[in-house]
């Protein structure tokens, strides 16, 4: 099926290491930049590493958004939307990320993914996105995964379509682990861009072998992903007006 495509080269990408000792500020300093909803979510996280990674990701995403919009970081309020829940306002814990400025949504499509001590960010200024007939906006999705994360028995059956399983099976054994992970990142990136996640569909029914809305990423910000044991994908897609109940 032919789908309208939006160029991915207009998407701003950032890849950052989030471990201690990197260029990021201390967690307490990053927390001070976040808003109340973000700090409240961080406070509910029991694991220190998970909390630090969350804070670093939100901090970096906020800085990227402020830079693209040329506004102060403190002027942005986190604002999520969730198509599955049908809510348009104030679901700060899940859904498609976004910000508001002076009470109005900012013209950015955003996505974030974390894996193995890295955070990957994507942002598209929708004021410059070419309109697509029948679309109400543009969605961006990015996913970053560690190759060992998909190395478990039964992954192919629960995560891949028959065509994808056949494609992986034709590869030399040494290439199959990375190929499985790449297919998974493509699925995650696409459904993040659509804003739905897997709430209403089985991963094994989402075929992404040759979906033109998705681009495999080999490296970001001068960091090659393969030597780090990472795989990533970016998806950009028009959004339709339908909502799920």
Residue pairs with C-beta under 8 A, 6 or more apart in sequence:
3 211
3 212
3 213
3 237
4 132
4 133
4 135
4 238
5 212
5 213
5 236
6 129
6 130
6 132
6 138
6 213
6 236
6 237
6 238
7 130
7 236
8 215
8 234
8 236
10 124
10 125
10 128
10 129
11 122
11 123
11 124
11 140
11 234
11 236
12 64
12 68
12 121
12 122
12 123
12 124
12 125
13 120
13 121
13 122
13 142
13 217
13 220
13 221
13 234
14 60
14 64
14 120
14 121
14 220
14 221
15 118
15 119
15 120
15 121
15 144
15 220
15 221
15 223
16 22
16 23
16 24
16 56
16 60
16 118
16 119
16 121
16 221
17 23
17 24
17 117
17 118
18 24
18 52
18 53
18 56
18 57
18 114
18 117
18 118
18 119
19 117
20 52
24 30
24 56
24 59
24 60
25 59
27 51
27 52
27 55
27 56
30 55
30 56
30 58
30 59
31 39
31 42
31 55
33 59
33 62
33 63
33 73
33 74
34 42
34 55
34 58
34 59
34 62
34 78
35 76
35 77
35 78
37 77
37 78
37 92
38 55
38 58
38 78
38 92
40 92
41 54
41 92
41 93
42 51
42 54
42 55
42 58
45 51
45 54
53 114
53 117
53 119
54 114
56 119
57 112
57 114
57 119
57 121
58 78
58 112
60 119
60 121
61 97
61 110
61 112
61 121
61 123
62 73
62 76
62 99
63 73
64 121
64 123
65 76
65 99
65 106
65 108
65 110
65 123
66 72
66 73
66 75
66 76
68 108
68 123
68 125
69 101
69 106
69 107
69 108
71 101
75 101
75 102
76 99
76 100
76 101
76 106
77 99
77 100
77 101
78 92
78 97
78 98
78 99
79 89
79 90
79 92
79 98
79 99
79 100
79 105
80 90
80 91
80 92
80 93
80 94
80 95
80 96
80 97
80 98
81 87
81 88
81 91
81 95
81 96
81 98
81 195
82 91
82 94
82 95
82 96
82 195
83 95
83 96
83 194
83 195
83 196
83 243
83 244
84 95
84 196
84 197
84 199
84 200
84 244
85 91
85 95
86 243
86 244
86 245
87 95
95 195
96 110
96 111
96 139
96 192
96 195
97 110
97 111
97 112
98 105
98 106
98 108
98 110
99 105
99 106
99 108
99 110
100 106
107 125
107 126
107 127
108 123
108 124
108 125
108 126
109 123
109 124
109 126
109 129
109 137
109 138
109 139
109 140
109 236
110 121
110 122
110 123
110 124
110 140
111 121
111 122
111 123
111 140
111 141
111 142
111 189
111 192
111 193
112 119
112 120
112 121
112 122
112 142
113 119
113 120
113 142
113 143
113 144
113 145
113 188
113 192
113 232
114 120
114 144
115 144
115 145
115 146
115 149
115 230
116 146
116 228
116 229
116 230
118 144
118 228
118 230
119 144
120 142
120 143
120 144
120 220
120 232
121 142
122 140
122 141
122 142
122 234
123 140
124 138
124 140
124 236
126 137
126 138
129 138
132 138
132 238
134 238
134 240
135 238
135 239
135 240
136 239
136 240
136 241
137 238
137 239
138 236
138 237
138 238
138 239
139 192
139 193
139 194
139 195
139 235
139 236
139 237
139 238
139 239
140 192
140 193
140 234
140 235
140 236
141 188
141 189
141 190
141 191
141 192
141 193
141 194
141 234
141 235
141 236
141 237
142 189
142 192
142 232
142 233
142 234
142 235
143 184
143 185
143 186
143 188
143 189
143 192
143 232
143 233
144 185
144 230
144 231
144 232
145 181
145 184
145 185
145 188
145 230
145 231
145 232
146 181
146 229
146 230
147 177
147 178
147 181
147 229
147 230
147 231
148 177
148 229
149 181
150 159
150 177
150 180
150 181
150 184
151 177
151 180
155 180
156 165
156 168
156 180
157 204
158 203
158 204
159 180
159 183
159 184
159 187
159 203
159 204
160 168
160 180
160 183
160 203
160 204
161 204
161 205
161 206
161 207
161 209
163 207
163 209
164 183
164 207
164 208
164 209
167 179
167 209
168 176
168 179
168 180
168 183
169 176
171 179
178 226
178 231
181 231
182 216
182 231
182 233
183 208
183 209
184 203
185 216
185 231
185 232
185 233
186 208
186 211
186 214
186 216
186 233
186 235
187 203
187 206
187 208
188 233
189 214
189 233
189 234
189 235
190 206
190 208
190 211
190 213
190 214
190 235
190 237
191 197
191 198
191 201
191 206
192 235
193 213
193 235
193 236
193 237
194 237
194 239
195 239
196 244
200 244
208 214
211 235
213 235
213 236
213 237
214 233
214 234
214 235
215 233
215 234
215 235
216 231
216 232
216 233
217 225
217 232
217 233
217 234
218 224
218 225
218 226
219 225
220 232
225 231
225 232
